[in-house]
């Protein structure tokens, strides 16, 4: 007759800048290679496994990018269970699952939730005002497992079938990964009309493409919205309305008024 097994201790934490627990990390973002820390204990423990599943309700599990400590055959007490290269998966929500199995093939599990974000732009920020005829530095990260290249383009919000990369000079032609650095320089003088635009970053890796977008408003901050060389009464009122709503700063408003007074 088999003796009952002692209860195995199963707990997984994810180490970001500190430990993130199952209770408070549903909005926690991770990128690059992270350490998965926790406990996998039991006097009859045989092995443990760390897997990842896409979404917070995953039913399909993978070991993509996961490297177990000691092949998962030794007990771990508040230590590193595995390292996970998050660039091996697409950006999005993920569940990390720890499974500990004993010598009688009985398993216990624990889950933790994270959001992978390896592809992003930090500047210009979403909903920023961009001046026409300006030089804009695009900053962010474009990394990926088996990275191939990245691209950046833009299109009017109402016409995203018309993507253009005119005026955009990619760092190293987009052929090298960028981690929290300058992705490109954008000469906005190539834009034909003011309005709301989508700026898109796409990263191609072996077998997948990751994409990130931000929304911008392109304006002629000299006050000449329609490009006719003069600032009309209507344009000035529109400019004041944008100032009231926080889209235009005091200096640019005064400059627009000056252009209206002395066209």
C-alpha beads as a LAMMPS data file, in Angstrom:
LAMMPS data file: protein, C-alpha beads

263 atoms
262 bonds

1 atom types
1 bond types

-500.0 500.0 xlo xhi
-500.0 500.0 ylo yhi
-500.0 500.0 zlo zhi

Masses

1 110.0

Atoms # bond

1 1 1 0.000 0.000 0.000
2 1 1 1.397 3.389 -1.012
3 1 1 1.893 6.002 1.631
4 1 1 0.185 9.354 0.995
5 1 1 2.466 11.922 -0.615
6 1 1 3.429 15.054 1.280
7 1 1 1.880 18.197 -0.155
8 1 1 4.091 19.748 -2.802
9 1 1 4.702 23.480 -2.673
10 1 1 4.077 25.189 -6.003
11 1 1 4.430 28.933 -6.457
12 1 1 5.614 31.025 -9.368
13 1 1 6.616 34.678 -9.364
14 1 1 7.858 36.785 -12.254
15 1 1 10.814 39.057 -11.648
16 1 1 10.557 42.416 -13.375
17 1 1 12.143 45.303 -11.514
18 1 1 10.843 43.428 -8.482
19 1 1 8.596 40.449 -7.864
20 1 1 5.161 40.535 -9.415
21 1 1 2.535 38.230 -7.956
22 1 1 -0.605 36.754 -9.438
23 1 1 -2.700 39.347 -7.610
24 1 1 -1.077 42.511 -8.886
25 1 1 0.550 41.802 -12.247
26 1 1 -2.424 41.618 -14.607
27 1 1 -1.263 44.928 -16.069
28 1 1 2.461 44.134 -15.685
29 1 1 4.480 44.538 -18.882
30 1 1 7.594 42.505 -19.634
31 1 1 10.126 42.564 -22.454
32 1 1 13.450 41.024 -23.354
33 1 1 14.576 38.060 -21.251
34 1 1 12.995 37.805 -17.816
35 1 1 13.617 35.579 -14.814
36 1 1 10.728 33.461 -13.579
37 1 1 11.257 32.960 -9.867
38 1 1 9.420 30.976 -7.243
39 1 1 9.138 27.615 -5.503
40 1 1 8.951 24.043 -6.773
41 1 1 9.286 21.780 -3.715
42 1 1 8.244 18.323 -2.521
43 1 1 10.002 15.339 -0.986
44 1 1 8.779 13.145 -3.864
45 1 1 9.200 15.775 -6.583
46 1 1 10.285 14.348 -9.899
47 1 1 10.402 17.412 -12.144
48 1 1 8.819 20.749 -12.968
49 1 1 7.889 22.491 -16.193
50 1 1 7.374 26.168 -17.067
51 1 1 5.157 26.923 -20.055
52 1 1 3.519 29.993 -21.572
53 1 1 0.099 30.394 -23.139
54 1 1 -1.260 33.261 -25.203
55 1 1 -4.042 35.231 -23.451
56 1 1 -5.128 35.155 -19.807
57 1 1 -7.415 32.186 -20.558
58 1 1 -5.035 30.005 -22.513
59 1 1 -5.703 26.355 -23.294
60 1 1 -2.660 25.899 -25.551
61 1 1 0.782 25.836 -23.959
62 1 1 4.283 26.274 -25.348
63 1 1 7.889 26.388 -24.150
64 1 1 8.907 28.950 -26.799
65 1 1 11.833 30.960 -25.429
66 1 1 11.737 29.164 -22.039
67 1 1 14.990 27.812 -20.568
68 1 1 14.557 25.811 -17.364
69 1 1 17.092 25.917 -14.557
70 1 1 18.830 22.531 -14.410
71 1 1 16.354 21.065 -16.899
72 1 1 13.647 21.294 -14.230
73 1 1 14.811 18.217 -12.315
74 1 1 15.925 19.873 -9.051
75 1 1 13.893 21.540 -6.300
76 1 1 13.825 25.335 -6.315
77 1 1 13.143 27.373 -3.175
78 1 1 12.568 31.064 -3.868
79 1 1 14.977 30.906 -6.777
80 1 1 15.064 31.055 -10.555
81 1 1 12.808 28.423 -12.086
82 1 1 13.464 29.499 -15.661
83 1 1 14.430 32.319 -17.962
84 1 1 12.052 33.370 -20.712
85 1 1 13.118 35.179 -23.867
86 1 1 9.884 37.036 -24.548
87 1 1 11.002 38.007 -28.058
88 1 1 10.191 34.407 -29.060
89 1 1 6.474 35.271 -28.997
90 1 1 4.270 38.029 -30.373
91 1 1 3.357 40.986 -28.190
92 1 1 0.208 40.475 -26.147
93 1 1 -1.236 38.958 -22.975
94 1 1 0.234 35.712 -21.661
95 1 1 -0.199 33.214 -18.862
96 1 1 2.891 31.588 -17.350
97 1 1 2.175 28.109 -15.985
98 1 1 4.327 26.162 -13.524
99 1 1 3.644 22.419 -13.267
100 1 1 5.385 20.313 -10.602
101 1 1 5.120 16.517 -10.917
102 1 1 5.979 13.892 -8.281
103 1 1 7.271 10.346 -8.622
104 1 1 3.681 9.024 -8.734
105 1 1 2.952 11.269 -11.730
106 1 1 0.683 13.555 -9.665
107 1 1 0.948 17.219 -10.648
108 1 1 0.233 20.586 -9.054
109 1 1 0.094 23.856 -10.955
110 1 1 0.258 27.597 -10.453
111 1 1 -0.326 30.489 -12.856
112 1 1 0.842 34.063 -13.253
113 1 1 -0.197 36.683 -15.843
114 1 1 1.915 39.166 -17.807
115 1 1 1.738 41.307 -20.946
116 1 1 4.638 41.068 -23.410
117 1 1 5.634 44.360 -25.024
118 1 1 8.838 44.201 -27.082
119 1 1 7.655 46.388 -29.959
120 1 1 6.834 49.969 -29.025
121 1 1 7.374 53.664 -29.683
122 1 1 7.941 55.998 -26.750
123 1 1 8.328 59.151 -28.845
124 1 1 6.364 60.732 -30.348
125 1 1 3.740 59.834 -27.780
126 1 1 0.211 58.814 -28.688
127 1 1 -2.020 61.782 -29.641
128 1 1 0.960 64.132 -29.932
129 1 1 0.824 67.255 -32.090
130 1 1 3.461 67.107 -34.837
131 1 1 4.465 70.171 -36.804
132 1 1 4.690 70.035 -40.574
133 1 1 8.117 70.768 -42.036
134 1 1 9.813 69.486 -38.894
135 1 1 12.364 66.781 -38.092
136 1 1 10.991 64.224 -35.626
137 1 1 13.047 61.572 -33.832
138 1 1 11.143 58.293 -33.489
139 1 1 12.300 56.463 -30.347
140 1 1 11.398 52.988 -29.159
141 1 1 12.237 49.301 -29.438
142 1 1 12.206 46.905 -32.371
143 1 1 13.505 43.521 -31.275
144 1 1 12.554 39.959 -32.033
145 1 1 13.581 36.328 -31.847
146 1 1 15.361 35.519 -35.140
147 1 1 14.953 39.193 -36.088
148 1 1 14.928 40.065 -39.791
149 1 1 14.171 43.800 -40.040
150 1 1 11.732 46.559 -39.111
151 1 1 9.857 49.263 -41.000
152 1 1 7.991 52.466 -40.132
153 1 1 5.292 54.116 -42.201
154 1 1 2.289 56.414 -41.808
155 1 1 -1.156 57.015 -43.264
156 1 1 -4.189 59.249 -42.653
157 1 1 -6.469 57.747 -40.017
158 1 1 -9.324 57.812 -42.525
159 1 1 -7.243 56.230 -45.288
160 1 1 -4.982 53.537 -43.902
161 1 1 -4.775 51.852 -47.291
162 1 1 -2.388 54.636 -48.347
163 1 1 0.713 53.888 -46.264
164 1 1 3.847 55.903 -46.978
165 1 1 7.409 55.943 -45.679
166 1 1 8.380 59.157 -47.481
167 1 1 10.647 61.278 -45.287
168 1 1 11.454 58.437 -42.866
169 1 1 15.118 57.408 -42.524
170 1 1 15.501 54.194 -40.525
171 1 1 18.498 53.621 -38.277
172 1 1 20.802 51.180 -40.116
173 1 1 18.065 50.892 -42.752
174 1 1 15.991 48.905 -40.265
175 1 1 18.279 45.883 -40.560
176 1 1 19.456 45.865 -36.933
177 1 1 17.497 45.576 -33.696
178 1 1 16.938 48.709 -31.624
179 1 1 16.350 48.515 -27.877
180 1 1 15.070 51.767 -26.352
181 1 1 16.843 53.904 -28.917
182 1 1 16.369 55.912 -32.099
183 1 1 14.366 53.950 -34.639
184 1 1 14.220 56.632 -37.319
185 1 1 14.265 60.313 -38.208
186 1 1 11.096 61.616 -39.847
187 1 1 11.085 64.707 -42.067
188 1 1 7.415 65.644 -41.868
189 1 1 7.636 68.061 -44.786
190 1 1 6.847 65.083 -47.033
191 1 1 3.316 64.954 -45.601
192 1 1 0.862 66.408 -48.089
193 1 1 -1.930 67.543 -45.767
194 1 1 -2.625 68.278 -42.114
195 1 1 -4.886 65.970 -40.143
196 1 1 -4.862 62.854 -37.960
197 1 1 -2.364 60.163 -38.889
198 1 1 -1.424 56.654 -37.828
199 1 1 2.301 56.011 -37.362
200 1 1 3.062 52.281 -37.645
201 1 1 6.081 50.224 -36.553
202 1 1 6.362 46.687 -37.961
203 1 1 9.014 44.158 -36.919
204 1 1 9.607 41.063 -39.041
205 1 1 11.084 37.986 -37.391
206 1 1 11.330 34.409 -38.587
207 1 1 7.755 33.208 -38.926
208 1 1 5.941 36.270 -37.565
209 1 1 5.387 40.024 -37.837
210 1 1 4.766 42.233 -34.794
211 1 1 3.080 45.594 -35.191
212 1 1 2.589 48.683 -33.034
213 1 1 0.773 51.914 -33.922
214 1 1 0.416 55.377 -32.454
215 1 1 -1.937 58.196 -33.442
216 1 1 -0.728 61.711 -34.196
217 1 1 -2.185 65.007 -35.289
218 1 1 -0.199 66.767 -38.002
219 1 1 -0.637 70.543 -37.913
220 1 1 0.941 73.609 -39.407
221 1 1 1.886 75.295 -36.149
222 1 1 2.676 78.509 -37.967
223 1 1 -1.091 78.944 -38.051
224 1 1 -1.598 78.365 -41.764
225 1 1 -3.771 75.251 -41.667
226 1 1 -4.765 75.141 -45.335
227 1 1 -1.340 76.036 -46.749
228 1 1 -2.452 79.139 -48.648
229 1 1 0.212 81.337 -47.053
230 1 1 -2.237 83.293 -44.881
231 1 1 -3.994 82.733 -41.560
232 1 1 -7.733 83.321 -41.942
233 1 1 -10.193 84.239 -39.192
234 1 1 -11.627 80.726 -39.348
235 1 1 -8.190 79.132 -39.017
236 1 1 -7.359 81.312 -36.033
237 1 1 -10.603 80.315 -34.286
238 1 1 -9.779 76.667 -34.953
239 1 1 -6.330 77.246 -33.521
240 1 1 -7.789 78.858 -30.367
241 1 1 -10.145 75.899 -29.980
242 1 1 -7.170 73.532 -30.121
243 1 1 -5.393 75.660 -27.527
244 1 1 -8.423 75.428 -25.199
245 1 1 -8.414 71.648 -25.574
246 1 1 -4.721 71.423 -24.781
247 1 1 -3.519 70.528 -28.280
248 1 1 -1.576 73.772 -28.790
249 1 1 0.749 75.497 -26.326
250 1 1 0.768 79.217 -25.473
251 1 1 3.836 80.012 -27.568
252 1 1 2.390 78.478 -30.741
253 1 1 -0.935 80.248 -30.200
254 1 1 0.821 83.615 -29.895
255 1 1 2.793 82.861 -33.053
256 1 1 -0.434 82.040 -34.903
257 1 1 -2.016 85.297 -33.705
258 1 1 1.066 87.179 -34.894
259 1 1 0.754 85.550 -38.332
260 1 1 -2.929 86.495 -38.394
261 1 1 -2.180 90.137 -37.492
262 1 1 0.676 90.363 -39.999
263 1 1 -0.048 87.836 -42.770

Bonds

1 1 1 2
2 1 2 3
3 1 3 4
4 1 4 5
5 1 5 6
6 1 6 7
7 1 7 8
8 1 8 9
9 1 9 10
10 1 10 11
11 1 11 12
12 1 12 13
13 1 13 14
14 1 14 15
15 1 15 16
16 1 16 17
17 1 17 18
18 1 18 19
19 1 19 20
20 1 20 21
21 1 21 22
22 1 22 23
23 1 23 24
24 1 24 25
25 1 25 26
26 1 26 27
27 1 27 28
28 1 28 29
29 1 29 30
30 1 30 31
31 1 31 32
32 1 32 33
33 1 33 34
34 1 34 35
35 1 35 36
36 1 36 37
37 1 37 38
38 1 38 39
39 1 39 40
40 1 40 41
41 1 41 42
42 1 42 43
43 1 43 44
44 1 44 45
45 1 45 46
46 1 46 47
47 1 47 48
48 1 48 49
49 1 49 50
50 1 50 51
51 1 51 52
52 1 52 53
53 1 53 54
54 1 54 55
55 1 55 56
56 1 56 57
57 1 57 58
58 1 58 59
59 1 59 60
60 1 60 61
61 1 61 62
62 1 62 63
63 1 63 64
64 1 64 65
65 1 65 66
66 1 66 67
67 1 67 68
68 1 68 69
69 1 69 70
70 1 70 71
71 1 71 72
72 1 72 73
73 1 73 74
74 1 74 75
75 1 75 76
76 1 76 77
77 1 77 78
78 1 78 79
79 1 79 80
80 1 80 81
81 1 81 82
82 1 82 83
83 1 83 84
84 1 84 85
85 1 85 86
86 1 86 87
87 1 87 88
88 1 88 89
89 1 89 90
90 1 90 91
91 1 91 92
92 1 92 93
93 1 93 94
94 1 94 95
95 1 95 96
96 1 96 97
97 1 97 98
98 1 98 99
99 1 99 100
100 1 100 101
101 1 101 102
102 1 102 103
103 1 103 104
104 1 104 105
105 1 105 106
106 1 106 107
107 1 107 108
108 1 108 109
109 1 109 110
110 1 110 111
111 1 111 112
112 1 112 113
113 1 113 114
114 1 114 115
115 1 115 116
116 1 116 117
117 1 117 118
118 1 118 119
119 1 119 120
120 1 120 121
121 1 121 122
122 1 122 123
123 1 123 124
124 1 124 125
125 1 125 126
126 1 126 127
127 1 127 128
128 1 128 129
129 1 129 130
130 1 130 131
131 1 131 132
132 1 132 133
133 1 133 134
134 1 134 135
135 1 135 136
136 1 136 137
137 1 137 138
138 1 138 139
139 1 139 140
140 1 140 141
141 1 141 142
142 1 142 143
143 1 143 144
144 1 144 145
145 1 145 146
146 1 146 147
147 1 147 148
148 1 148 149
149 1 149 150
150 1 150 151
151 1 151 152
152 1 152 153
153 1 153 154
154 1 154 155
155 1 155 156
156 1 156 157
157 1 157 158
158 1 158 159
159 1 159 160
160 1 160 161
161 1 161 162
162 1 162 163
163 1 163 164
164 1 164 165
165 1 165 166
166 1 166 167
167 1 167 168
168 1 168 169
169 1 169 170
170 1 170 171
171 1 171 172
172 1 172 173
173 1 173 174
174 1 174 175
175 1 175 176
176 1 176 177
177 1 177 178
178 1 178 179
179 1 179 180
180 1 180 181
181 1 181 182
182 1 182 183
183 1 183 184
184 1 184 185
185 1 185 186
186 1 186 187
187 1 187 188
188 1 188 189
189 1 189 190
190 1 190 191
191 1 191 192
192 1 192 193
193 1 193 194
194 1 194 195
195 1 195 196
196 1 196 197
197 1 197 198
198 1 198 199
199 1 199 200
200 1 200 201
201 1 201 202
202 1 202 203
203 1 203 204
204 1 204 205
205 1 205 206
206 1 206 207
207 1 207 208
208 1 208 209
209 1 209 210
210 1 210 211
211 1 211 212
212 1 212 213
213 1 213 214
214 1 214 215
215 1 215 216
216 1 216 217
217 1 217 218
218 1 218 219
219 1 219 220
220 1 220 221
221 1 221 222
222 1 222 223
223 1 223 224
224 1 224 225
225 1 225 226
226 1 226 227
227 1 227 228
228 1 228 229
229 1 229 230
230 1 230 231
231 1 231 232
232 1 232 233
233 1 233 234
234 1 234 235
235 1 235 236
236 1 236 237
237 1 237 238
238 1 238 239
239 1 239 240
240 1 240 241
241 1 241 242
242 1 242 243
243 1 243 244
244 1 244 245
245 1 245 246
246 1 246 247
247 1 247 248
248 1 248 249
249 1 249 250
250 1 250 251
251 1 251 252
252 1 252 253
253 1 253 254
254 1 254 255
255 1 255 256
256 1 256 257
257 1 257 258
258 1 258 259
259 1 259 260
260 1 260 261
261 1 261 262
262 1 262 263
